Amino acid sequence: MNKLIPLYVTASLFLQDRVETYVEKRKDFDRGASFFEYAALIAVIAGMIGVWHNFNLGEKITSKLGPILDKLK
């Protein structure tokens, strides 16, 4: 019998146990969105609103869709 086989089996089982332990701990660590993720989402939405307002997109869209909607009446 090769003398390295018991060493390989021991190392393999050790690494498998370490990975399983890490995965179990990681499952409980990341449960949901954090404060920073919500803050980033709010910042992105505020930026989109700022761009919308800065380029006056509301009036541009209304002026383009107004005649189309009038034809549908």
N, C-alpha and C positions, 0 to 999 in steps of 0.2 A: 504494500500500500504506500502511496505517495505521502510523504510527511507534510506536504503543504495543504492537503485536503482539510484536515481539522482546523488549520489556521484560516483557510478560506471560509469555511462554514461559520466559524466564530465571528470573523469580521463581517460577513454577510448578515448574520442575525443581529449583530450589534448595530450596523447601519440601518437595517430595516426597522429596528426598534426606535432608533433616534428619529428617523423620518416620520414614523407614525406618531410619536410624541409631539414633534414639531407641528404636524398637521392638526392634531387635536387641540393644541394650544392656540393655533392660528384661527381656528373656527370661532372661538369665543372672543377673540381680539377684535375682529372687524364685524360688528353687528349691524351698523347702519351708517348713514351719512353723518359726518361730523359738522361742527359749527363752521369750520373753514369751507367745507364744500357748499353749505347753504349760503355763506357770505359770498363766495365766488359766483354762485348762481344769481344772487341778487345784483351783484356788480355787473354781470353780463346783461341782465335784463335792463338795468338802468342805462347802460351804454347803448343798447338798442333803442331805447326810448329817446335818448339824447340825439342819436343820429336821425331818428324819425322826425324829431322836432326841428333839428338844425337844417335839414334839407327840405322841410315843409312838405313831407310826403303825403300827409293827410289831404291837403288841398289838391295836390297833383293827381292823386288817385280818384278823388271825388270828381274833379273836372273831366277826367278820362271816362269814368264809369257813368257819370250823370246822363249824357246823351244815349248811351246804350240802354240804361235802365228806363229812360223815357220812352224809347221805342218799344219796349216790352209791355208797356201799359196798355 
